[in-house]
Amino acid sequence: MQQMKKLCHYISEYMGVLVLAAALLALAFPSVLGQVPTKVINYLLGVVMFGMGLTLNLKDFRIVFSRPKDVIVGCLAQFTVMPLLAWGLARLFQLDEALALGVVLVGCCPGGTASNVITYLAKGDLALSVGMTGVSTLLAPLLTPLLTWALAGKSVDVDVAGMLLSILWVVILPIVVGLIVKALWPNFTERATDYLPAFSSLAIALIVAIIIAANASKLLAGGLVIVVVVMLHNICGLTLGYLIGRLLGLAEPKKRAISIEVGMQNSGLASSLATLHFAAYPLATIPGAIFSVWHNISGAMVARLYISRISRGRTPDTEY
């Protein structure tokens, strides 16, 4: 049992390496996973969201009422900075219609569970991070379709109602089920939480591998530009999130939490929505897959950067 826990710890700790390895293997051997139906992505994402529900607690949402200003600031940044960055980068690099749609979808999605892990490692305000993730996820059924329609609807047909229902089924429902299971069987949930991060990491790695395997030839033909765009999208989001916290005079842990929450998206959801609602634009799934790989790598780097600044005494690790 201890060996299994140790293995799960390593899997979750090196999630970025795992996702990168899965992406490279899928790119090198696309035929292995190329036949897997893309609808499997929705089930895998549901598993990840169910795991998130098991780790959450209703008291985690008390921050929404006890510190509403912090959560509002974070969520406003989440649903303005990343969508506008996505739209601007797609225009700047003159991406084709499908790739531009995929980038916009990533930008319009809520924060993901990986941001909570990275915030914890970076010694950021974990309560704020969890609160922002929860609230942005609850707002996603409304804001993600509407923002996608506003920024990409002029060039493609965006099914707002369909996307709303998809998010409810794939994201909100599994989280609610997870919360119910945790309330009814707390002992089981407590034992399961040691393994959940590893299962989530494996599910995300498989999502990325399936998407890349299905689009390997197209990605190899013109993938460098979209990789650059995705990296810039994430890095600019992390930077602007931190600067917003700084401009508002927030404490250092809050600045780190907002930075990470803004910069790290639920990119698996973006790929899932692209698969479900934009089958005519198969390349729209690619930005989400690349983002899933890159933001775990950049997140780990950012966490190390913040920790090193604390150890050098450059930033006070205090709350106010």
N, C-alpha and C positions, 0 to 999 in steps of 0.2 A: 504493500500500500504506500509506504514512504517513497519507494522508488518511482511509483506512478505519479505521485504528487511532485516529485523532483523533476520528472520528465515534463509534466504539464507546466511547471514553473519555467523551464527552459524554453518551451514552445511559445509561451506568452511573452517572455522577456525578449526573445529574438524574433518577434512577429515580423518585423520589417525584413529581416534576412529570409525568413520563410516565404513571405509573399513574393519577394524578388526572385527567389529560386524557382517558385512555382511559375512565375511569369516567363522566366528564361527557358524553363523546360517545355512549357506550352508553345513557346515561339520556335524552339528547336525541333519538337516532335508534335506538331499540331494534329496529326492523325489520331493520336491516342485519345484526346478529349474532344476532337472536332465533331464526333458523332453524338455527343451528349446533348439532349434537347435543352435549349436555352431556358425553358420554363423552370428547369431545376434551380436556376438562380433565385427565383422567388421563394422556393422552399428553404434554400440555404440562408437567405436573408431573414426569413421568418424565424429560423433557429437562432440566429444571432440576436434578433430583437427579443425573442423569448428569454434568452440568457440575460439580456439587459433587464428585463422585467423581474427576473429572479434576484438580481443584485440590488434593485432599487427598493426603497421603502417609502411609504407615504410621508414619513417625517422628512425625507430628503427634499420634498417640495415645500417645506415650511419656509425655506429661504425666499420663495416667491412672495410671501406675505411679510416676513420679517425684514427682508432687504430688497424690496421691489425695485428700487432705483438701479441697483447693480444688475439685476436680471434684465430689466428693460433696456438698459444701455447695451448690454451684451447681445441681446436678441435683435435690437435695431441694427447693431453693427453686423451681425450675422446675415440678416436679410437685406442689407443694402450694399455693404462692401463687396462681398463675394459675387452677387449677381452682376453688379455694375462692372467689377473687374473682369468677369467672364465675358460680358458683352464687349467691353473695350478691347480686350486682348484678341477676341475673335475678329473684330474689325481691323485692328492694327496689323495682324498677321494674315489678313484676307483668307481666312479658313473657308473651305467649301461648306456648303449648307449643312451637311450631316455632322461634320466635326464641330462646327460652330454650335449646332444644337446640343451636342454632347457636352461641350464646355459650359454652356449656359445652364444645362440641367444640373451639372455638378455644383455650379455656383448658387443655384436656387434651392438646394437641398439643406436640411438641418444638419446640426452637428452629429457626430457618431460617437459610439462608445469608446473608440480608441483615444479620443480627446481627453476623456476622464483619466485614463491610465497615464497618458503623457503629462497631464497636469499634476497628477500625484507624484510622478518621478521628478518633475521640475520644481517641486515644493511650491506649487501655486495654490490658489484658494479652491480646494477640491469641492467644497459645498457649493460654491458659485458655479463651478464647472458642471456639476451634476444638475443643478437647478436650470442652467442654461440649456443643457442637452435635453432635459425633460420638457421644458417649455417650448423650445424650438421644434421638437418632435411633435408636440401637440398642435402647434401652429402650422406644421408642414402640410397637412391635408388641404388647407385653404391657401397658404402663401406660395407653396412650391408650384402648383398648377397656374396660379394667377401671374406670378412673376415670370414663369416660362412663357406664358402666352404674351405678356407685355413685351418681353425682350426678344422672343423668337417667333411669335405668332404671325408676324407679317410675312415671314418667309416659308413657314411650315404650318400645317394644320395641327393645332394643339388641342387635344381632347381634355379640357379642364375637368369636366365631371368624371371622366374615366380615370384620370390621374388621381383625383381626390379619393375615389373608391379604392384604387389600388393601394394608396398609402394607408388607408384605414385597414385594409385586409392584411397587407404585408408587414406593416410597422406597428400600428396602434393596437390591433387585436392581439398579436403575440405578446406585446408588452403587458397588456391587461391580463392575459392568461397567466403570464409569469408572476404578476403581482398576486393574483388569486391563489396560485399554487403555493407561493411563499407564505401567504396568510393561513392556508389550510394545512400545509405540511411543512412547518418551519424546520423541523429536525432534518428532514430529507434535503431541504434547500440549503441548510447550513453545511451539510456534507458535500453537496454538489458544487458549491461555490469554489471549492479548491480546484475544480476541473473545468469550470465554465470558460475562463479566459483562453485556455488552450483549445477547447472545442470551437470557440468563436474565431480564434486565429486560423485554425484549420479550415473552417467554413469560408472565411474571407479569402484565404489563399486559393481555395478551390473555385470560388466565384471568379477571381481574377484569371485563373488558368483556363476556365471554360470560355470566357469572353475572348481572351487573346488567341486561344487555339482556333476559335471559330473565325477569327479575322486576321490570322497570322500573315497571309500573303499581302493583304492590303496594308497592314501595319508596317511590314518590311519595305513596301514600295514607297511609302510617304510618311513614315512615322516620326522622323526627327523633329519636324516643325511642331507637331502636336505634343511631343514630349517636352519641348522647350516651353510651349504655352502652358502646359499643366504645371510645370515646375515654377514658372513665374507667377501663376495664379495662386499657388499655395504659399510661396515665399512672400509675395506682396500682402496676402491676407494675414499671415503671421505678423508681419511688420506693422501694417496699418492697425491691426487689433491692439498691439502693444502701444502704439502712438496715441490711439484714442484714449486708452486708459491713462496714459501720461498727461495728455491735454486736460483731462478731467480731474487730475490730481489724485488718482486712486492709489491705494497702497500697492506695493510691489507684488505681493501674491495675487491680487486682483488683476493687475496688468498682465501677469503671466497667464492667468486663467482665460481672460478675454482674448489674448493673443492666440492661444492654442485653440480655443473654441471657434474663433472666427476662421482661422487658417485651415482647420481640419474638418472635412465634410463627410457626410454619410454617402460616400461615393458609390458604395454597393447599391444603394437605393437609386442613384442616378442611372446606373447600368440596367437595373431591373426595370425602371420606368421606360428607358429607351427600348428595351427588348419588348415590353408589352405594348407600347403605344406608338412606336416609330419604326415598325418593321421595314418600312420603305426606305429607311435611312440606317442600314446596318452599322455604318461607321460611328453612329452616335453613341454606341456602347463603349467605344475605345477610350475616350477621355476619362470616364469613370474608372475603368480598369487601371489605366496608368496612374490616376490619382491615388487609387488604393495602394499601389506599390510605393509611390513616391512619398505620400504624406506620412507613412509609417517610418520611413527612413529619415525624412526631415524632422519629424516629431521627436525622434530619439536624439537627433543632433541638437535640436533646440533645447531639449531638457538638459542635456549635458552642458550646453552653453550657459543656461540660467544657473545651474548648480555651480559651475566654475566661477561665475561672477560673485556668487555668495561666498565661496571659499576664499576668494581674493579680497573680500570685504568691499566690493564696489557697489553693491546694492543692499540696503537693509532688508532683512527677511522679517518684516513686521507687518502688523495689521492695524488699520485705524479707520 
